[in-house]
């Protein structure tokens, strides 16, 4: 039995695994070699951690770049929307410039001694021109004549006694109503028939 092996009282053999205590090991030669401070698996874990940290920094950088790109796109789109709105406003105002010109001419004619028939004809032309301009932008007059009263598009301003079969019908339009692209701009003001 070697001196490194001892028999325990229970009958087990104990082998001393401490390599630096063996006789065949030259401790002076080993002392000159660099020894790793950490076990190999710790170095592996540190390397993996370093890789993950680098990857995380790359993701954060990419995320910041993406946010900056989104912000730039948002600002560009807002600017584009503003420009389009300005163009649409100009297009909307364009047909009314002629109407305004004609109203100014009509006003000048009223100040002179023009006959009433000519003034009435001028007013009729301006009204027709204004109506055409409003139709070009999609403004539509709500039909009321001979219609049943509709509280969604009409406002009952007055009532009038009528026979039973005309109850709930529009008797007269007091103020025109308008819609624009299917949206109610102003309800028509009407006189509604009620039975006695």
PyMOL commands that set and color helices and strands:
alter all, ss='L'
color gray80, all
select helices_A, chain A and resi 19-21+27-32+40-111+116-136+164-166
alter helices_A, ss='H'
color red, helices_A
select strands_A, chain A and resi 5-7+13-15+139-141+154-162+170-175+178-180+183-186+188-195
alter strands_A, ss='S'
color yellow, strands_A
deselect
rebuild
show_as cartoon
